[in-house]
């Protein structure tokens, strides 16, 4: 029985450590802010969960009673990591953090952009446009459609 518990604890520690290592490498190596959010919020959270679960099993088996107070750590982590990542992503969008070429693409099929018919990719001309004209494609006119020229670019107000 003791060997089986130690094997399970060892396996959970290895899996948790592997997830944590992958998250740390992702944080260090991914090219831009939004990609780097995934390292600490996804895989590192799973890694800490595996390590804490190994700790719960180990101390429950050795002390002959369930050591459940350690489960508060991953509970708070699982609650706070997605919320903090969402807040960081929203701040990055608001601050217009530069993107790498790998994060560019079409807006999602659902959401504010798709509701207004803007599912085209951003071109390099869109990056140079500033002020209210750049926001026309996201803020529709009272008629319900954004002001867009025939070539698909946002129309500029004079």
N, C-alpha and C positions, 0 to 999 in steps of 0.2 A: 504493500500500500504506500509506504514512504517513497519508494522508487517511482511509482506512478505519479505521485504528487510532484516530486522533483522534476520529472520529465515534462509534465504539463507546465509547471512554472518556468522551466528553462525554455520551452517552446514559446510561451507567451512573452518572455523577456527578449528572445531573439526576434520575434515578429515585431514587437513594439519598438525595439531598437532599430530594426531595419526601416520601419515607417518613419521614425524620427530622423534617421540619417538621410533618407530620401527627401524629407521636407527641408532639412538644412541645406542639402545640395541644391534643391530647387530655389531656395531663398538666395543662395549665393550666385547661382549660374544663370537663372532666367533673365531675359534681356530688359524687361521694363516693369514698372510698378504694378500694373494689373496682373501680370503673370506671376510676379513674386508673391502676390497675396495668397496664391493657392498652396505654396509650400507650407507655411506655418498654420494655415487654417484647415487644411484637409488632412494631409498625411501626418503632420506632427500631432494633431489632435488624436488621430487613431493610434499613433505610437505611444502617447502618454496613457491612453486608455488601456492598451495592452500591458504596459508596465505596471500600472496600478492594479489591474485585474490579477496579474501574477503576484503582486504583493498581498492582495486580499486572500488569495488561495493559500499562499505560503503561511501567512500568520494565522489563518483560520485552522489550518491543519496542525500547526505546531502548538497552538494555545488551546485547542479543543473547544473553541467557541468562535462564532462568526465575527470577523473583524470588518464590519460594514461601514464604520465611520470613515474609512479611506475612500469610499465611493463618493463622498462629497467633492473630492478634488476633480474627478472627471465630469461629475454632474455640472459643476460651475464652469469647467472648461468647455464642455459641449454646449452650454448655454451662451457663454460670452464670446467664444471664438467666431461664430458666424455673424453675430451682431457687430462685433468690432471690425471684422473684415468688410461687412456691408457699409459701415460708416466710413471706413478708409477709402473704399471704392467710390462712394458718393463724393467725398472730399477731393479725390483725385480727378473725378469728372468735373467738378466745379472749378478746380484750379487748372484744368486743361493740361494735365500731366502729359508729356509727350509719349507717343506710342511707338513701339517698334513695328517693323513691317509685318511681323508674324501675328499681331493682334488686330490688324485691319481686316475688314470684311464687311459683309452686309449686316445691317442691323437685324435684330431678332425678328422672327416672323410675327411675334406678338409684341405689343407695347406701344408706346407713344409714336414712334416713327412709322410703324406699320399701319396704325390706325389712320394716319394722314397720307398714306400712299407713298411714303418715302422709303423705299427699300433698295435704292441704288447704293453703290459703293461711293465713299468719299473720294474725290479727286484731289490732286494737289492744288487746284484752283480754289477749292473750298477752304483750305487751310489759311489762305491769304486774306479771305474775306473776314472783316471784323465788324463789330457793332450790331445794330439791329438787323441788318440785311442777312447776316450769317444765321440768325435765329428764325428767319421767315419760314424755313422748311419745317421747323418744329412747332411754330405757333401759327395755326391756320387762321385765315381771314374769317369774318363772320359768315361767309358762304359755306364754310366747312372744309375748304381745300386750301393748301398752302399756295402762295404765289410762286409759280415756277415758270421759267421761260420755256420756249419750244425745245431747246436743246437739253432740258432736264435740270439746269442749274437754277438756284434760287434767284428770283428777280430782285433787283436792288431798288430801294425807294429813292426818289430824287429829292 
